[in-house]
Amino acid sequence: MHRLRIERAPAPLWMRPLIPVIAVVITFALVSVLILWAGANPFAAVVELLINPLTRASARADILMLATPILLTGTSVAVAFLAGYYNIGAEGQLYAGAIFAAWIGANAEGLHPAVASGLMLAAGFAAGMLWALLPALLKTRLAVDEVVTTLLLNSVMLFLISALLNGPWRDPVSGWPQSPTIALNAQFPVLIPRSRVHFGFIVAVVTLLAVWWMLMRTRFGLELRAIGKNREAAQFLGIPVRRRVLAAALISGGIAGLAGVSEVGGIHYYLIGTLSPGFGYTGIIVATLGTLSMPGVMLSALFLALISRGAISASRELSVPVYLSDIIQAALLLVTLAVLLLNRYRIRWGR
């Protein structure tokens, strides 16, 4: 007698690239119920979300601008996750980089623009690493769960930002809680005229390509991937697991810090408490949907940026809530995690 069976075994190779596509389709099927509830046509909403933004030059530029910080946070999270280190603290590390960038940028008067931008990027990377150091040490030395420590440090960073902006950096004239504006020579150049696409996008793409090369072409990258696959086997092979995990955590924090530099140097030009609407957490969605591969992270970041830009059009044209993109992103993370289980099972038809 023939029957359908589900076996616990690795999924076939042809199935794995389809997993993100399946997750997206299921997510939009679920969200369409909410769109109908809001009194709009789901098909029209999909057109506004995914197609219309690509037909306008200004919207395409906005997509690149929105993708810049989540490209960096997605890369940051992917590096840590690949090494088996679950960094949930990219949001706090982003703000750490932003603090250093705002301070250096405000004191960069008279420096060459390339020097000022380079100092901001280097300081932001170092600040992100520094903020990631404590939970990384607790993980590698005392086996303290990094999910808890990195997540809690996000709240600590927000309190620190509030103390700075309501204390020494408070604007003495307006009383507005923001840092001093960075010098003109420290502001990132605009790449596309009459848009907000700035030099930070190049930084994000170069960072992603550098990480991809490191992971795929170096012994260090091979060791990180081996640790993520099987820590005990990697240790048996002589890989210094604790040191490699510590390095991955610091690199992850540094890349997240670059996202903060990008927002200060290319968008706001000063530090504010709402600098990030959750880019660090969106990076988790980007890395997960991209299956922790650098090409996947690139596509996922552009896709989520497209949804964020399309949600503005959908809200204007169809009167659906503007936070539709947030709902889609949250649902996409949960659906992707569920669909990833397909990697561990095969469906067979036989006796």
C-alpha positions in Angstrom: 0.0 0.0 0.0 1.3 3.4 -1.0 1.1 6.4 1.4 2.5 9.9 2.0 5.2 10.0 4.6 7.1 12.8 6.3 10.6 11.7 7.3 13.2 13.6 9.4 16.0 14.1 6.9 17.7 17.0 5.2 15.6 18.6 2.5 16.7 18.2 -1.1 19.0 21.0 -2.4 16.4 22.3 -4.9 14.0 22.9 -2.0 16.2 25.3 0.0 16.1 28.3 -2.3 12.3 28.1 -2.4 11.9 28.4 1.4 12.0 32.2 1.4 9.6 32.4 -1.5 7.2 30.0 0.3 7.5 32.2 3.4 6.7 35.4 1.5 3.6 33.8 -0.3 2.2 32.5 3.0 2.8 35.8 4.7 0.9 37.8 2.1 -1.9 35.2 2.2 -2.2 35.8 5.9 -1.9 39.6 5.7 -4.5 39.8 3.0 -7.1 38.9 5.6 -6.2 42.0 7.5 -6.2 44.1 4.3 -9.8 42.9 3.6 -10.7 43.7 7.2 -9.4 47.3 6.6 -11.8 47.5 3.6 -9.2 47.3 0.8 -8.5 45.0 -2.1 -5.6 42.7 -1.3 -4.5 42.5 -5.0 -4.5 46.3 -5.2 -2.5 46.4 -2.0 0.1 44.0 -3.4 0.4 46.2 -6.5 1.0 49.3 -4.3 3.4 47.4 -2.1 5.5 45.6 -4.6 5.1 47.1 -8.1 4.2 50.7 -8.1 7.3 51.8 -6.0 9.5 50.3 -8.7 7.9 52.4 -11.4 8.9 55.8 -10.0 12.5 57.1 -9.8 12.0 58.8 -6.5 10.5 55.7 -4.9 13.4 53.6 -6.2 15.8 56.0 -4.5 13.9 55.8 -1.3 14.1 52.0 -1.4 17.9 52.2 -1.6 18.0 54.7 1.3 15.7 52.5 3.5 17.7 49.4 2.7 21.0 51.0 3.8 20.8 50.5 7.6 19.0 47.1 7.4 21.7 45.8 5.0 24.2 46.5 7.7 22.2 45.1 10.6 21.2 42.1 8.5 24.9 41.4 7.7 25.7 41.9 11.4 23.1 39.4 12.6 24.0 36.9 9.9 27.7 36.8 10.9 26.8 36.1 14.5 24.1 33.6 13.8 26.4 31.7 11.4 28.8 31.2 14.3 26.0 30.0 16.6 26.0 33.2 18.5 22.5 34.7 18.7 23.1 38.4 18.8 19.8 40.2 19.5 21.6 43.4 20.4 22.2 45.0 17.0 19.8 47.8 18.0 22.0 48.8 21.0 25.2 48.4 19.0 23.7 50.6 16.3 23.2 53.4 18.8 26.7 52.9 20.2 28.1 53.6 16.8 25.8 56.6 16.4 27.0 58.1 19.6 30.6 58.0 18.6 29.8 59.2 15.1 27.8 62.2 16.4 30.7 63.2 18.7 33.4 62.9 16.1 31.3 64.6 13.5 30.5 67.5 15.7 34.3 68.0 16.3 35.4 67.4 12.7 35.5 71.0 11.6 38.5 71.7 9.3 39.2 68.0 8.5 39.2 66.7 4.9 35.7 65.1 4.2 37.3 61.7 3.5 39.2 61.9 6.8 36.1 63.0 8.8 34.0 60.2 7.2 36.7 57.6 7.8 37.1 58.6 11.4 33.3 58.4 12.0 33.1 54.9 10.4 36.2 53.6 12.3 34.8 55.0 15.6 31.3 53.7 15.0 32.7 50.2 14.2 34.8 50.3 17.4 31.9 51.5 19.5 29.7 48.7 18.2 32.4 46.2 19.1 32.8 47.7 22.5 29.1 47.4 23.2 29.1 43.8 22.0 32.1 42.8 24.2 30.4 42.3 27.5 27.7 39.8 26.4 30.3 38.0 24.2 32.7 37.6 27.2 29.8 36.3 29.4 28.9 33.8 26.7 32.4 32.5 26.0 33.8 32.6 29.5 30.7 31.9 31.7 28.2 30.3 29.2 25.7 33.0 30.0 22.8 33.1 27.4 23.7 35.8 24.9 20.0 36.2 23.8 19.2 37.6 27.3 22.3 39.8 27.7 22.3 41.3 24.2 18.5 42.0 24.4 18.8 43.7 27.8 21.7 45.8 26.7 19.4 47.4 24.1 17.3 48.9 26.9 20.4 50.0 28.7 21.6 51.8 25.6 18.3 53.6 25.2 18.5 54.9 28.8 22.1 56.0 28.1 20.9 57.9 24.9 18.2 59.6 26.9 20.6 60.7 29.6 23.0 62.2 27.0 20.3 64.0 25.0 18.5 65.3 28.1 21.8 66.2 29.7 25.1 67.4 28.2 23.9 67.2 24.6 20.6 68.9 25.1 20.2 71.9 22.7 20.7 75.0 24.8 18.6 77.2 22.5 15.5 75.1 21.6 15.8 72.7 24.5 15.3 69.9 22.0 16.9 66.6 23.1 19.4 66.1 20.3 23.2 66.2 19.9 25.0 69.1 18.2 24.8 68.9 14.4 27.8 67.3 12.8 30.1 69.5 10.6 29.3 69.9 6.9 32.6 68.2 5.9 31.5 65.1 8.0 28.2 64.7 6.3 28.1 61.8 3.8 27.8 62.8 0.1 24.6 62.2 -1.7 24.9 59.6 -4.5 21.7 60.4 -6.4 20.8 64.0 -6.9 17.5 65.2 -5.3 17.4 62.0 -3.2 18.5 60.8 0.2 20.7 57.9 -1.1 24.0 58.6 0.5 27.5 57.2 0.8 26.3 54.9 3.5 24.7 52.7 0.9 28.2 52.1 -0.7 29.5 51.3 2.8 26.7 48.8 3.4 27.3 47.0 0.0 31.1 46.9 0.5 30.7 45.6 4.0 28.4 42.8 2.8 30.8 41.8 0.0 33.7 41.8 2.4 31.9 39.6 4.9 30.8 37.3 2.0 34.4 36.9 0.9 35.6 36.3 4.5 33.0 33.6 5.0 33.5 31.8 1.7 37.2 32.3 1.0 39.1 32.3 4.3 39.9 29.8 6.9 38.4 32.0 9.6 35.1 32.0 7.7 35.2 28.3 7.3 35.8 27.8 11.0 32.9 30.2 11.9 30.5 28.2 9.7 31.8 24.9 11.1 31.2 26.1 14.7 27.6 27.2 13.7 26.9 23.8 12.2 28.3 21.7 15.1 30.2 23.2 17.9 31.4 19.9 19.4 32.7 18.6 16.1 34.5 21.9 15.5 36.2 21.7 18.9 37.2 18.1 18.2 38.8 19.2 15.0 41.0 21.7 17.0 39.2 24.9 16.1 39.5 27.4 19.0 35.7 27.7 19.4 35.5 30.3 22.2 38.0 32.7 20.5 36.2 32.4 17.1 32.8 33.0 18.7 34.2 36.0 20.5 35.6 37.3 17.2 32.2 36.8 15.4 30.3 38.6 18.2 32.7 41.6 18.0 32.6 41.7 14.2 28.8 41.6 14.4 28.7 44.4 16.9 31.0 46.5 14.8 29.0 46.1 11.6 25.8 47.1 13.5 27.7 50.2 14.7 28.3 51.2 11.1 24.5 51.3 10.7 24.3 54.0 13.4 27.1 55.9 11.6 25.2 55.7 8.4 22.1 57.3 9.9 24.0 60.1 11.6 26.3 60.9 8.7 23.8 60.5 5.9 20.3 61.1 7.1 19.9 63.0 10.4 23.3 64.7 10.9 22.8 64.5 14.7 21.8 62.0 17.3 18.2 61.7 18.4 16.4 59.1 20.5 14.3 58.0 17.6 17.3 57.6 15.2 16.3 53.9 14.7 12.7 52.7 14.4 14.0 49.2 15.1 16.6 48.6 12.4 18.5 46.2 14.7 15.4 44.0 15.1 14.6 44.3 11.3 18.1 42.9 10.8 17.1 39.7 12.4 14.2 39.4 9.9 16.6 40.2 7.0 19.2 37.6 8.1 16.5 34.9 8.8 14.7 35.5 5.5 18.0 35.5 3.7 18.9 32.1 5.2 22.1 33.6 6.7 23.7 33.9 3.2 25.0 37.3 2.0 23.2 37.2 -1.3 20.0 36.4 0.6 20.7 39.2 3.0 21.0 41.7 0.1 17.8 40.5 -1.5 15.9 40.4 1.8 17.0 44.0 2.8 15.9 45.3 -0.6 12.6 43.4 -0.4 11.8 44.8 3.1 12.8 48.3 2.0 10.4 47.9 -0.9 7.6 46.9 1.4 8.3 49.8 3.7 8.2 52.3 0.8 5.2 50.6 -0.7 3.2 50.8 2.6 3.3 54.6 2.3 1.7 54.4 -1.2 -0.8 51.8 -0.1 -1.8 54.0 2.9 -2.3 57.0 0.6 -4.1 55.2 -2.2 -6.1 52.6 -0.4 -6.5 54.0 3.1 -4.9 51.0 4.8 -2.8 51.6 8.0 0.7 52.9 7.3 2.1 50.4 9.7 1.1 47.6 7.4 4.8 47.1 6.6 5.5 46.4 10.3 2.7 43.8 10.4 4.1 42.1 7.3 7.7 42.1 8.7 6.5 40.6 12.0 4.4 37.9 10.2 7.3 37.3 7.8 9.7 36.5 10.6 7.3 34.0 12.3 6.4 32.3 9.0 10.0 32.1 7.9 11.0 30.4 11.2 8.1 27.9 10.7 8.9 27.2 7.1 12.6 26.7 7.9 11.6 23.4 9.5 11.2 22.2 5.9 15.0 22.0 5.8 14.9 19.1 8.3 12.2 17.0 6.7 11.4 15.2 3.4 8.1 14.2 2.0 8.1 10.8 0.4 5.5 8.7 -1.4 6.0 5.0 -1.2 5.2 1.8 0.4 
